[in-house]
Amino acid sequence: MSNPTITRALLRKWDACYSDEHILAIAGNREEMTLLKVLDLDIPAEDRTWVVSRALSCRDARLFACWCAERVLTEDSDPRSRAAVDVARRFAHGDATSGELDAAWDAAWAAAVTAAVTAAVTAAETAAKAAADAAWGAAETAAVTAAETAVREAQLVRIRRHLTGEEPLK
């Protein structure tokens, strides 16, 4: 892999979120840096990754994306996602067509949509159950409180009737 040169002008062209002054402070007096020097900078990892991802060749960026994707895929991941990574890697090596890549992308997108819908439904069901449980608990508490209050009120009415002689306790 080549080690491209990164310049302050290139960072500005890429619309880096750092100001020119901040870039100058980070880069020191260097007008340019290799990617290896960028990786050694004392800036957040996501900022170093941002620079590197823009400087890589299309092939290397695709292979890096495949590597990243494989870090989050599990044995339970949708096979269409795994297949898409495999096709993307083959495409980077020149062993898959753009049609195959497009088909893999479509399949992976369908897998992502399915996963998102499943997650949303599960979350909604969980939230609905929690809300129902909370509502049931609140209703039960309210009913018990109302019943207890009614009993106390009845007791007070009974004592009042006794004290007024209207209905003496026996």
Secondary structure by P-SEA (a helix, b strand, c coil): cccccccaaaaaaacccccaaaaaaaacccccccaaaaaaccccaaaaaaaaaaaccaaaaaaaaaaaaaaaccccccaaaaaaaaaaaaaaaccccaaaaaaaaaaaaaaaaaaaaaaaaaaaaaaaaaaaaaaaaaaaaaaaaaaaaaaaaaaaaaaaaaaacccccc
